[in-house]
Amino acid sequence: MTSISLPRKVFQGVAKRADMFRMFDRHAMRPDRFDGDQSAVYAGEWFEIDETSYSYMLDILPPLWMRGPIFAMREFMTGSVTSVFYAIRIDEAVRYFHTYCDLSDPNSVEAMRSAILDRETRPVRAMSREERLEHIWSTTADDYRGYASDRWPKPMQGHRTVMLYGGKEGTLLKLLDTLSDDEIAAKLPVHLRHLPSPLAA
């Protein structure tokens, strides 16, 4: 079970092409992948990419539509959710973003653009707890992340898990949402460990 909050930044920094392709389906291993409507799992996810990746995706297939510097992919991830790419001028520089928008909502594309602008124009770099957890999930290799199986208590089954190094106890699996601040810091790259929270920004 993947927690949902819309919209949500899922990677800190600028994702290069290999990272971008890996994050297109961060939830590929979830046990209920083909059960019911999966739109809420993807809709609202976004991360920054570089200009080369933006141009590559524009050239790879004819877009479903293009509105100035915004275009949507013709192939849908699930239901009415597809990749939408943005080029947005922020602080005098053009930056590029990949998002998942639910096109059944006519306001989703502009709402996503507004959310990105709001998030990326904060006066101080900051990461919320949710963003830290999403970054950990995005950057953890598949061998070290997964979903709680039927060996876990029923209320926890299907929730995301990550492998932690437990010192003398060796490695252990823990629910992503239950990581302590120290465990989060240990899983983040050094340059992200001490960014302030949005409340402090």
TORLUMZA-756848 format. One line per field, with one value per residue: x, y, z of N, C-alpha, C in turn; residue in three letters. Coordinates in steps of 0.1 Angstrom, whole numbers. Each point is the difference from the previous one (the first is absolute). Layout:
<pts>
n.u: X	...
n.v: Y	...
n.w: Z	...
ca.u: X	...
ca.v: Y	...
ca.w: Z	...
c.u: X	...
c.v: Y	...
c.w: Z	...
code: ALA	...
</pts>
This chain:
<pts>
n.u: 9	-2	6	-11	7	-9	9	10	10	6	7	10	0	9	-11	10	3	11	2	-2	7	9	-2	0	6	-1	-12	10	6	-9	-5	-7	12	-6	-1	-12	-5	12	-9	-5	6	-3	-12	6	6	10	9	12	1	9	5	11	-4	-3	11	6	-7	2	12	-1	-11	-9	0	-7	6	1	3	6	6	-13	4	-9	4	1	10	-11	3	-12	-11	-4	10	6	11	2	6	7	0	5	-3	10	-1	-5	-3	1	-9	3	-12	0	-13	-8	-8	-11	1	-5	9	-8	0	2	0	-9	-8	5	-2	-12	-2	5	-6	-10	3	3	-10	2	1	-2	11	-10	-1	-12	-5	-11	6	4	-12	-6	9	-2	-13	2	9	-8	10	-6	13	-1	-10	-12	-8	-6	4	-6	13	-4	-2	-12	-1	12	-7	9	4	6	10	9	12	2	12	-1	12	2	-12	8	-5	-9	-12	-3	-12	-1	-13	7	7	9	1	5	-10	-9	6	0	-12	0	3	12	0	-8	9	5	-7	-4	-10	-11	-3	13	-5
n.v: -12	9	7	7	10	9	5	-7	7	-8	10	1	11	0	-7	-7	-2	-6	10	8	-9	-1	14	-2	-12	9	-3	-4	-1	9	-7	11	0	-12	3	1	12	1	8	-2	-12	4	3	10	-11	6	3	6	4	-5	10	-8	-4	13	3	-9	3	13	-5	-7	7	0	11	-3	10	12	6	7	3	-3	-12	-8	-11	-6	-6	-6	4	6	-6	11	-7	11	-2	11	6	7	12	3	13	-3	12	4	-12	-6	-6	-13	-5	-12	-2	-5	3	1	-3	-9	7	9	1	-13	4	9	-8	-9	8	3	-13	-2	10	-4	-12	4	8	-10	9	-11	-7	-9	-10	-3	-5	3	12	0	-5	9	9	-5	0	12	2	-7	-8	-6	-5	13	-2	2	-10	4	-12	-12	1	12	7	-4	9	-7	-10	-1	4	12	-8	3	-4	-3	7	-10	3	-3	6	6	-4	9	-5	12	3	5	0	-10	4	-1	12	-7	-9	10	7	-12	0	13	5	2	4	-11	-4	12	-2	13	-1	-1	-5	-4	-3
n.w: 0	-10	9	0	-5	-4	-9	-5	5	-9	-4	8	-6	-10	-4	-2	-13	5	8	-11	-8	10	0	-13	5	10	-5	-9	12	0	10	1	-7	-2	12	-7	3	-7	-5	12	-4	-12	-1	-4	-4	5	-10	3	-13	-9	-6	1	13	2	-6	7	11	-3	-3	11	2	-10	6	10	6	-5	11	-10	12	-1	2	-5	6	-11	6	5	12	3	-3	6	6	-4	-6	8	-10	9	-6	11	-2	7	6	-11	3	-12	7	1	-2	6	-4	9	-11	7	-13	8	6	-5	13	-2	-13	0	7	-8	-11	6	2	-12	-5	7	-4	-12	4	8	9	7	-4	-2	9	-3	11	-6	-3	12	4	-8	4	12	-2	-6	9	7	-2	-10	1	2	-9	6	2	11	2	-3	1	-5	11	0	11	1	-4	-10	12	-4	-3	9	-5	13	2	7	-5	13	-1	-8	-11	-2	-2	-5	5	-12	2	5	-11	10	7	10	-1	0	10	6	-5	4	-12	2	-12	3	8	-2	-11	1	9	-7	12	-1	-12
ca.u: -9	8	-7	-3	-2	1	10	11	14	5	14	7	11	-3	2	6	-8	-2	-9	-14	-7	-2	-11	-13	-9	6	-9	-2	0	-11	-7	-13	2	-10	-14	-8	5	12	3	4	13	9	-5	6	14	8	14	7	8	9	-5	3	-11	-13	0	0	-14	-8	3	-1	-13	-8	-8	-14	-3	10	-5	12	11	-6	-5	-5	3	-11	-2	-5	5	-11	-12	2	12	12	11	-1	13	-1	12	-6	10	0	11	7	6	-10	2	-8	-6	-9	-11	-12	-13	-12	-7	-15	-2	5	8	12	13	3	2	13	9	0	6	15	4	-1	10	13	4	2	12	11	-1	-6	-6	-9	2	-6	9	12	-4	-2	14	6	-6	4	14	4	0	-11	3	0	-13	-11	-13	-3	-7	-10	7	-2	-14	-10	-1	12	3	-1	7	14	11	14	10	9	11	-2	12	3	-12	0	-10	-14	-10	-9	-10	5	-6	3	15	3	8	14	0	-1	13	10	-4	2	14	5	-4	-14	-3	-2	-9	-11	-13	-7	-5	11	5
ca.v: 12	12	12	9	14	6	-6	-4	-1	-14	0	12	3	-2	-14	-3	-9	-14	1	3	-12	-8	5	-1	-9	-3	-9	-12	-12	-1	-12	2	8	-1	0	12	12	4	14	8	-3	8	14	10	-2	8	2	8	-7	10	4	-11	-10	6	0	-14	-5	6	-5	-15	-4	12	2	-1	14	9	14	7	-9	-12	-11	-13	-12	-7	-13	3	-9	-8	7	13	6	0	9	14	7	14	9	11	10	2	8	4	-12	-10	-13	-10	-9	-11	-2	-9	7	-8	9	1	12	10	10	-6	4	13	-2	-6	11	9	-7	0	14	3	-8	3	14	2	8	-8	-14	-7	-13	-5	-14	-8	1	-8	-14	-3	0	-13	-10	2	-3	-13	-11	-9	-11	5	6	-10	2	-10	-12	-6	-3	12	1	3	15	5	-7	9	13	-1	-3	2	-7	9	-7	1	-2	-14	-9	-2	7	-2	7	9	8	13	11	0	3	11	10	-5	-10	8	6	-10	-5	11	4	10	14	2	-4	11	10	3	-4	12	9	8	8
ca.w: 0	-1	5	-11	3	-13	-7	8	-6	3	-2	3	-10	-14	-4	-13	-8	5	12	-5	-4	11	9	-7	7	13	7	-8	7	10	-2	-5	-12	-11	7	1	-5	6	-3	12	4	-8	-2	9	2	-9	3	-10	-10	-7	-14	-9	1	-4	-15	-4	1	-10	-13	-1	-6	-1	13	0	-2	4	3	3	5	7	-9	7	-7	-6	7	14	10	4	-2	-6	5	-9	3	-6	1	1	0	8	4	14	4	-12	-6	-4	6	-7	10	-4	10	-4	2	-3	-10	2	7	-10	7	6	-6	6	14	2	-2	11	11	-3	2	14	7	-5	3	14	1	5	-3	11	-3	10	3	-11	-11	4	-1	-14	-6	4	-8	-14	-2	5	-10	1	9	14	3	-4	6	11	-4	10	12	9	5	-11	-4	-6	-12	-12	2	-5	9	-5	8	8	6	15	8	5	-3	-14	-7	4	-8	8	-8	-4	7	15	3	9	-6	-2	-11	-13	-3	-4	-13	-9	-3	10	-3	3	14	9	-5	9	-3	-6	11	4	-12
c.u: 9	-7	-1	-2	3	2	12	13	6	15	6	12	-5	3	6	-9	-2	-9	-14	-7	-3	-12	-13	-10	7	-7	-2	-1	-11	-9	-13	0	-11	-15	-6	6	12	4	5	14	10	-4	6	15	8	15	6	9	9	-6	2	-11	-13	0	-1	-14	-9	2	-3	-13	-8	-8	-15	-5	12	-6	12	11	-5	-5	-4	4	-12	-3	-3	7	-10	-13	2	12	11	11	-2	13	-1	14	-5	12	-1	13	9	7	-11	4	-11	-5	-8	-10	-9	-12	-11	-9	-15	-4	5	9	14	13	4	2	14	11	1	7	15	5	0	11	14	4	0	13	12	-3	-5	-6	-10	3	-5	10	13	-3	-1	14	7	-6	4	14	4	-2	-11	3	-1	-13	-10	-13	-2	-8	-9	7	-1	-14	-9	0	12	2	-3	7	14	10	14	9	9	11	-1	12	2	-11	-1	-11	-14	-9	-9	-9	6	-6	3	15	1	8	15	1	-1	13	11	-3	2	14	4	-5	-15	-4	-4	-8	-11	-13	-7	-5	11	5	-6
c.v: 12	12	11	14	7	15	-3	-1	-12	-1	14	2	-3	-14	-1	-11	-14	1	3	-12	-9	4	0	-9	-4	-11	-13	-12	-2	-12	2	8	0	-1	13	12	5	14	8	-3	9	15	9	-1	10	1	8	-9	11	3	-11	-10	5	0	-14	-6	7	-6	-15	-4	14	2	-1	14	9	14	8	-9	-12	-10	-12	-11	-8	-13	3	-10	-9	9	13	8	-2	10	13	6	15	6	13	10	3	8	2	-12	-9	-14	-10	-10	-11	-1	-10	8	-9	9	-1	12	11	10	-6	5	14	-1	-5	11	10	-6	0	14	3	-7	5	15	3	8	-8	-15	-7	-13	-3	-15	-9	0	-8	-15	-3	-1	-13	-11	0	-5	-13	-11	-10	-11	4	8	-10	4	-11	-11	-5	-5	11	0	6	15	5	-6	10	13	-2	-2	3	-8	10	-9	2	-3	-14	-10	-3	8	-3	7	8	7	13	11	0	3	11	11	-4	-10	7	6	-9	-5	11	3	11	14	3	-2	11	11	3	-6	12	9	9	9	14
c.w: 0	6	-11	6	-13	1	9	-8	5	-1	2	-10	-14	-4	-14	-7	7	13	-4	-4	11	9	-8	7	13	8	-7	8	10	-3	-7	-13	-10	6	0	-6	8	-2	11	4	-8	-1	11	2	-10	5	-11	-8	-6	-14	-10	0	-4	-16	-6	0	-10	-14	-1	-6	-2	13	-2	-3	4	2	4	4	9	-10	8	-9	-5	7	14	9	6	-1	-8	4	-10	4	-7	4	-1	-2	7	4	15	4	-12	-7	-4	6	-6	10	-7	11	-5	3	-4	-10	1	8	-9	7	4	-5	6	15	3	-2	11	13	-1	3	15	8	-3	2	15	2	6	-5	12	-5	11	3	-11	-12	3	-2	-15	-7	3	-8	-14	-2	6	-11	3	10	15	4	-4	7	10	-5	10	13	10	6	-11	-3	-7	-14	-12	2	-4	11	-6	9	7	5	15	8	3	-4	-15	-7	5	-9	9	-9	-3	8	15	3	9	-8	-3	-11	-14	-4	-5	-14	-11	-4	10	-3	2	14	9	-6	10	-4	-6	11	4	-11	0
code: MET	THR	SER	ILE	SER	LEU	PRO	ARG	LYS	VAL	PHE	GLN	GLY	VAL	ALA	LYS	ARG	ALA	ASP	MET	PHE	ARG	MET	PHE	ASP	ARG	HIS	ALA	MET	ARG	PRO	ASP	ARG	PHE	ASP	GLY	ASP	GLN	SER	ALA	VAL	TYR	ALA	GLY	GLU	TRP	PHE	GLU	ILE	ASP	GLU	THR	SER	TYR	SER	TYR	MET	LEU	ASP	ILE	LEU	PRO	PRO	LEU	TRP	MET	ARG	GLY	PRO	ILE	PHE	ALA	MET	ARG	GLU	PHE	MET	THR	GLY	SER	VAL	THR	SER	VAL	PHE	TYR	ALA	ILE	ARG	ILE	ASP	GLU	ALA	VAL	ARG	TYR	PHE	HIS	THR	TYR	CYS	ASP	LEU	SER	ASP	PRO	ASN	SER	VAL	GLU	ALA	MET	ARG	SER	ALA	ILE	LEU	ASP	ARG	GLU	THR	ARG	PRO	VAL	ARG	ALA	MET	SER	ARG	GLU	GLU	ARG	LEU	GLU	HIS	ILE	TRP	SER	THR	THR	ALA	ASP	ASP	TYR	ARG	GLY	TYR	ALA	SER	ASP	ARG	TRP	PRO	LYS	PRO	MET	GLN	GLY	HIS	ARG	THR	VAL	MET	LEU	TYR	GLY	GLY	LYS	GLU	GLY	THR	LEU	LEU	LYS	LEU	LEU	ASP	THR	LEU	SER	ASP	ASP	GLU	ILE	ALA	ALA	LYS	LEU	PRO	VAL	HIS	LEU	ARG	HIS	LEU	PRO	SER	PRO	LEU	ALA	ALA
</pts>
